[in-house]
Amino acid sequence: MPVFLNSSDPDFEAEFSALLGAKREDSPEVDDIVARIIADVRARGDAAVIELTERFDRLKLTPETLAFSAAEVEAQCGKVSPRDRDAMELAAERIRAYHVRQRPENALWTDPEGATLGWRWSPVSAAGLYVPGGLASYPSSVLMNAIPAQVAGVERLAICVPTPDGQVNPLVILAARLAGVDAIYRIGGAQAIAAMAYGTPTIAPVDKITGPGNAFVAAAKRRVFGKVGIDMIAGPSEILVIADKDNDPDWLALDLLSQAEHDQVAQSVLITDDAAFGQAVAQAVEARLKTLARRDIAGASWRDYGAVITVRDMDEAAALSNRIAPEHLELCVADPEALAEKTRHAGAIFLGQWTPEAIGDYVGGPNHVLPTARSARFSSGLSVLDFMKRTTLAKMTPSALHAIGPAAETLAISESLEAHGLSVRCRLDRLNEESK
């Protein structure tokens, strides 16, 4: 059974803090293993990647078969049913339309001293996107990672998707085509991250790596950060539903289970101002678990990490939500917009009872790659900006340098950086000579 908490109880704060601090990661200590894998790929390139792929994915490859050929891509896309293709194309269209609006604008202006200042945005040159593989792979993640990169203007997009025992999900290949991916490599794990970061004779290195993965992938992303950029270190999925009693308990039960079925260490939490309604939702969850296909996974998640919290009012619900800083936040209340104004920390907010989180996973438009483990307190979901960088621009005129240069010289001297100050002084001296 999940944890039942009530904010009116005297020990609530201690119990709520315990809920926030519960360790949900189930990964073993993998960092040493990952370090060896990365070192091996750096030293032996393709040979290491091929050997590790055979060991972990039971798939024999050659340098020529590391990537899907054009004919293989065509054949896999041909396996997708018209219904699935239509759904995928709709999702791609909506995701692209949303992310186009995120493109930032360049700026340039002249300040009162006559200096020209501004900034310019430009995309990274190449991005590598990791997609968990096998039959449990997620084509929606391909769209969510690749389309923002494409919209940003990234010149080269590569995907690594493991195919254990040669199992390929045709929808992943179709998603890659729809998102403009240039190369699809059938490799995974830490070796794929290392190959994208450092390059091999066959796999060209990239500038940024994004996408979810297991503990080995997460550890590898941590280790290559600095050599390349990364999006985030994703933890187990989570959802917080804030609801009043004017909802269907079964609907909310399914919303909670939509995240619980991801992983045994996923977390689903309900906050409500009606204790009886909270009990009704919990009963609906138990009823649904009897027939859910992934009930073993979802049941373990709900049992070990689920929670139902009763609060005095929705202001208190918002305050607790800000402390949780959930990956997904559903506001199933009479005035969701008003409550959303009070919730500062969340990866994505879904407004009203007609907006299940699952819409955001596929066709809503906003990105579903979101901060987990309370990191929404300081970070955001994946966006076009993750594939772009800002370069500042500055141009001094003689008059502008005359106006602000002396202050720069003074500060350089205060920091004992002689050449800094002299680089300004020599120009100021020339201006003084020419003005005589």
Secondary structure, 3 states (H helix, E strand, C coil): CCEEEECCCCCHHHHHHHHHHCCCCCCCCCHHHHHHHHHHHHHHCHHHHHHHHHHHHCCCCCHHHCECCHHHHHHHHHCCCHHHHHHHHHHHHHHHHHHHCCCCCCEEEECCCCCEEEEEEEECCEEEEECCCHHHCCHHHHHHHHHHHHHHCCCEEEEECCCHHHCCCHHHHHHHHHCCCCEEECCCHHHHHHHHHHCCCCCCCCCEEECCCCHHHHHHHHHHECCEEECCCCCCCEEEEEECCCCCHHHHHHHHHHHHCCCCCCEEEEEECCHHHHHHHHHHHHHHHCCCCCHHHHHHHHHHHCEEEECCCHHHHHHHHHHHCCCEEEEECCCHHHHHHHCCCCCEEEECCCCCHHHHHHCCCCCCCCCCCCHHHCCCCCCHHHHEEEEEEEECCHHHHHHHHHHHHHHHHHCCCHHHHHHHHHHHHHHHHHHC
